[in-house]
Amino acid sequence: MRTVNVVNHPNSKFNAFTLFQHNEQQSQRNLALLEQLQTTLEVKKLIDIFAIEVAKYLDFTGIYFKHTDVSATARGSRQAKAERQFELKLNGHFFGMLTYAVNMPISITNYEILNELHQLLINPLNNAVKYHQAMQLAMQDGLTQLGNRRSFDEQIKRTMAQAARRHSRVGLILCDLNKFKAINDSFGHIIGDNVLVHFAQALRQSVRDTDCIFRFGGDEFAIIIADASQQSLTVIEQRIYQAMAHDALLAKYNVTSSLGLAFMNKADNAISFFERADTALYSQKMNIPRKLSVVSQHSS
């Protein structure tokens, strides 16, 4: 559903020459906009480019795009007195919603211009959304729907860089299932896959919304904890064991897990950070007493 306020201005000057001049100028602007929209496959950048063009015709304080799989907000957007929503349709089917934050009604002339601009935006947006969807699939483990190793490699670097800027701490938990091969050999790969799915769900139940979970393949998993503390890692560790104990399928097949915990320190890069967590994981699997790599608040 589209909600707009339109205002007509009957006293505006009009003649055939100005109409032709306007159409010619508008066509050139539209072509320039289309060329700019074809320079990126990032939804956020498309909305930013589009907002610059819309600002030539409409006094707004924000533009917001919402699709089933992705949303974006134009740079500098803020609330206004009202919102005007436009449905975007592709080949007659609903594609997404574009919302303008405005303080004044939209004139009929500008309303028509917006509809024309939306037609230029829709195909680049569709391409960007499809690219986003493809990238999400490429970064996702097909069985558990968690992030995959490629996704982990990107996220760990990003989280470590943010922590260095904010002087915060990053925690890393590596997990694997004990004697998982025996489950596959004894009960078959269908049961083995179900075990992995249930273990992934136990991990989801154990972390905060801001934490990221990944499956590398096989029975190897990882959790990145931003703004971590010794207490938060310990709580997550305890929750994982509790969630596994309360899962009927994991309990039925006597599934247990080993966890390796580590904190990032100032000397770490992504590889050394991972290696320390991996060493902690190996130590627990070998029943060697494990020490959490604790650092002071200012060493991350």
C-alpha positions in Angstrom: 0.0 0.0 0.0 1.3 3.4 -0.9 0.5 6.4 1.3 1.2 9.9 -0.1 -0.1 13.5 0.3 -0.3 15.4 -3.0 -0.8 19.1 -3.6 -1.5 20.7 -6.9 -0.3 24.1 -7.9 -2.7 25.4 -10.7 -1.0 28.8 -11.0 2.4 27.6 -12.1 3.6 29.0 -15.4 3.4 26.6 -18.4 4.1 26.6 -22.1 5.1 24.1 -24.7 8.7 25.3 -24.8 9.3 25.0 -21.1 7.7 21.5 -21.2 10.1 20.4 -24.0 13.1 22.0 -22.1 12.1 20.3 -18.9 11.7 16.9 -20.6 15.1 17.2 -22.3 16.8 18.2 -19.0 15.0 15.5 -17.1 16.0 12.8 -19.7 19.7 13.8 -19.3 19.4 13.7 -15.5 17.7 10.3 -15.6 20.4 9.0 -17.8 23.1 10.3 -15.5 21.3 8.8 -12.5 21.0 5.4 -14.2 24.7 5.4 -15.0 25.5 6.1 -11.3 23.1 3.4 -10.1 24.9 0.9 -12.3 28.3 1.5 -10.5 27.6 -0.5 -7.4 25.9 -3.7 -6.2 25.6 -2.5 -2.6 22.1 -1.7 -1.6 23.2 1.0 0.9 25.3 2.8 -1.8 22.4 2.7 -4.2 20.1 4.3 -1.7 22.7 7.0 -1.0 23.1 7.8 -4.7 19.3 7.8 -5.2 18.9 10.2 -2.2 21.2 12.8 -3.8 19.0 12.8 -6.9 15.7 12.9 -5.0 17.0 15.9 -3.0 16.8 18.0 -6.2 13.0 17.7 -6.2 11.9 16.8 -2.7 12.5 18.3 0.8 13.0 15.2 2.9 14.9 14.2 6.0 15.3 10.5 5.4 14.9 7.7 2.9 14.5 4.1 4.0 14.4 0.9 1.9 13.0 -2.4 3.1 13.1 -5.7 1.3 12.4 -9.2 2.7 16.1 -10.0 2.9 17.8 -6.6 3.1 17.2 -3.0 4.3 19.1 0.2 3.9 18.9 3.8 5.2 20.2 6.8 3.3 23.2 8.5 4.9 22.1 11.2 7.4 18.5 10.1 7.6 16.5 11.3 10.6 12.8 11.5 11.6 10.4 14.0 10.3 6.7 15.0 10.9 5.4 12.4 8.6 6.4 9.4 6.5 5.3 8.7 2.9 5.6 5.1 1.7 5.8 3.9 -1.9 5.5 0.3 -3.0 8.2 -0.7 -5.4 7.0 -3.3 -7.9 9.0 -5.4 -10.4 7.1 -7.0 -13.3 3.9 -6.3 -11.4 5.0 -8.0 -8.2 5.8 -6.4 -4.9 9.5 -6.0 -4.5 10.0 -3.7 -1.5 9.0 -0.5 0.3 10.6 2.9 -0.1 9.8 5.3 2.8 10.4 9.1 2.8 10.6 11.1 6.0 9.0 14.5 5.1 7.8 17.7 6.8 5.6 18.9 4.0 3.1 17.2 1.6 4.4 16.0 -1.7 3.2 17.9 -4.7 1.6 16.2 -7.7 4.5 17.2 -9.9 7.1 15.8 -7.4 5.0 12.7 -6.9 5.1 12.0 -10.6 8.9 12.6 -10.6 9.4 10.2 -7.7 7.5 7.5 -9.6 9.7 8.1 -12.6 12.8 7.9 -10.5 11.6 4.7 -8.8 11.4 3.1 -12.2 15.1 3.9 -12.7 16.0 2.6 -9.2 14.1 -0.7 -9.3 16.3 -2.8 -11.6 19.7 -1.7 -10.0 18.1 -2.5 -6.6 16.9 -5.9 -7.8 20.5 -6.7 -9.0 21.9 -5.5 -5.7 19.4 -7.6 -3.7 20.2 -10.7 -5.8 23.9 -10.1 -5.3 23.3 -9.8 -1.5 21.3 -13.0 -1.5 24.1 -14.8 -3.4 26.8 -13.6 -1.1 24.7 -14.7 1.9 24.5 -18.2 0.5 28.2 -18.2 -0.3 28.9 -17.2 3.3 26.5 -19.8 4.9 26.8 -23.4 5.9 24.1 -25.3 4.0 23.3 -27.8 6.8 23.2 -25.6 9.9 22.5 -22.2 8.3 25.4 -20.8 10.3 28.2 -18.8 8.8 30.9 -20.8 7.1 34.7 -20.6 7.3 34.9 -17.8 4.7 32.4 -15.8 6.7 34.4 -16.4 9.9 37.7 -15.3 8.3 36.0 -12.0 7.4 34.2 -11.5 10.6 37.1 -12.2 12.9 39.3 -9.5 11.2 36.4 -7.0 11.3 35.7 -7.7 15.0 39.4 -7.5 16.0 39.8 -4.2 14.2 36.7 -2.7 15.9 38.0 -3.9 19.3 41.4 -2.3 18.7 39.7 1.0 17.9 37.3 0.9 20.9 39.8 -0.6 23.3 37.4 -3.5 24.0 38.0 -7.2 24.2 37.2 -10.1 21.8 36.6 -13.6 22.9 36.8 -16.7 20.7 35.4 -20.2 21.5 36.3 -23.1 19.2 34.0 -26.2 19.6 34.0 -29.7 18.3 32.1 -32.9 19.1 33.9 -35.7 20.9 34.0 -39.0 19.0 31.7 -37.6 16.3 33.1 -40.1 13.7 31.9 -42.9 15.8 28.3 -41.6 15.7 28.5 -41.4 11.9 30.0 -44.9 11.6 27.5 -46.4 14.0 24.3 -44.7 13.2 24.8 -43.3 9.7 25.2 -39.8 8.2 21.6 -38.8 8.5 21.8 -39.2 12.3 25.2 -37.5 12.1 23.7 -34.5 10.3 20.8 -34.3 12.8 23.4 -34.2 15.6 25.2 -31.3 13.9 21.9 -29.4 13.4 20.9 -29.9 17.1 24.4 -28.9 18.3 24.2 -25.7 16.2 20.8 -25.0 17.8 22.4 -25.5 21.3 25.0 -22.9 20.4 22.4 -20.5 19.2 20.6 -20.8 22.5 23.7 -20.2 24.4 25.0 -16.9 23.0 24.0 -13.3 22.9 22.4 -11.6 19.9 25.7 -9.8 19.2 27.8 -13.0 19.1 28.5 -14.8 15.8 28.5 -18.5 15.3 30.2 -20.4 12.5 30.6 -24.0 11.2 33.9 -24.8 9.4 32.8 -28.2 8.2 32.6 -31.6 9.8 32.0 -31.1 13.6 34.1 -27.9 13.9 32.4 -24.7 15.1 33.5 -21.3 16.3 31.9 -18.4 18.3 33.1 -14.8 18.1 32.2 -12.8 21.2 32.6 -9.0 20.8 32.9 -6.9 24.0 33.8 -10.0 25.9 34.7 -10.5 29.5 35.9 -13.6 31.4 32.4 -13.8 32.9 30.7 -13.7 29.5 32.8 -16.4 28.1 32.3 -18.6 31.2 28.6 -18.1 31.1 28.4 -19.0 27.4 30.5 -22.1 28.0 28.2 -23.2 30.8 25.1 -22.5 28.7 26.4 -24.6 25.9 26.8 -27.6 28.2 23.4 -27.0 29.7 21.7 -26.7 26.3 23.4 -29.9 25.1 22.2 -31.7 28.2 18.6 -30.6 27.7 18.6 -31.6 24.0 16.9 -35.0 23.7 18.7 -36.1 20.5 22.1 -35.1 21.8 21.4 -36.8 25.1 20.2 -40.0 23.3 23.5 -40.4 21.4 25.6 -39.3 24.4 27.0 -36.3 22.4 29.7 -34.3 24.2 31.8 -31.3 23.2 35.2 -29.8 23.8 35.6 -26.1 23.9 38.7 -23.9 23.5 38.5 -20.4 24.9 40.8 -17.4 24.3 40.9 -13.6 24.5 42.5 -11.4 21.8 45.6 -9.6 22.9 47.4 -6.6 21.4 50.0 -8.8 19.7 47.4 -11.0 18.0 46.5 -11.2 14.3 43.6 -13.4 13.2 45.9 -16.4 12.8 47.6 -16.2 16.2 44.3 -15.5 17.9 42.8 -18.6 16.3 45.8 -20.7 17.1 45.6 -20.0 20.8 42.0 -20.9 20.9 42.8 -24.1 18.9 45.5 -25.0 21.4 43.1 -24.5 24.3 40.6 -26.8 22.5 43.3 -29.5 21.9 44.3 -29.3 25.6 40.7 -29.9 26.7 40.3 -32.8 24.3 43.5 -34.3 25.7 42.2 -33.9 29.3 44.9 -31.4 30.1 43.9 -28.7 32.6 43.0 -25.6 30.6 43.8 -22.0 31.5 41.8 -19.2 30.0 44.0 -16.6 28.3 43.0 -13.7 30.5 44.3 -10.2 29.7 43.9 -6.9 31.5 41.2 -4.5 30.4 43.8 -2.3 28.5 45.6 -5.1 26.7 43.1 -5.7 23.8 
